[in-house]
Each structure stands twice: as structure tokens, then as C-alpha cells.
């Protein structure tokens, strides 16, 4: 599978935990945390952001989005 095709279907997220767990997520896949907070990979654009690629992440509670951000490689979502 080519690198671009791979970027279109999945994103690697490294959670800031004691164990530094690595989580692979596909576009529109969700990861639920305590207090019903959910992280959603909304979209991935491999050629955007100066060619580095970008990912659109959204943090939601049960009822609405709380935070949304578009990140380049190496940026953080807190």
C-alpha cells in the first residue's frame, strides 16, 4: 500500500500517558475517554499543510463538539 493511500485511511495518535500508548485510528473513528469525552478523527489530508499533511480532530461530549483543531505533523491537541 502506498504511503499516501495509508495516510488517507489512518492516523497515528500518541497519547500523553505514562505508558505513551500508540493508537491507530481511521477517519471517522472514535476514541472514548472518561466523562463521556470522545475524540474523533474527522478527516485527513495528506498533501495539505505545505505537503506534510494535516489531520482534523474533534473532541466531543455527549451533546456537542467541545474543541476542534486542524494539526500538522508534530503539533499537539490538548
HELIX and SHEET records of a PDB file:
HELIX    1   1 UNK A    3  UNK A    9  1                                   7    
HELIX    2   2 UNK A   34  UNK A   36  5                                   3    
SHEET    1   A 2 UNK A  11  UNK A  14  0                                        
SHEET    2   A 2 UNK A  22  UNK A  25 -1                                        
SHEET    1   B 4 UNK A  30  UNK A  32  0                                        
SHEET    2   B 4 UNK A  38  UNK A  45 -1                                        
SHEET    3   B 4 UNK A  54  UNK A  60 -1                                        
SHEET    4   B 4 UNK A  65  UNK A  72 -1                                        
END                                                                             
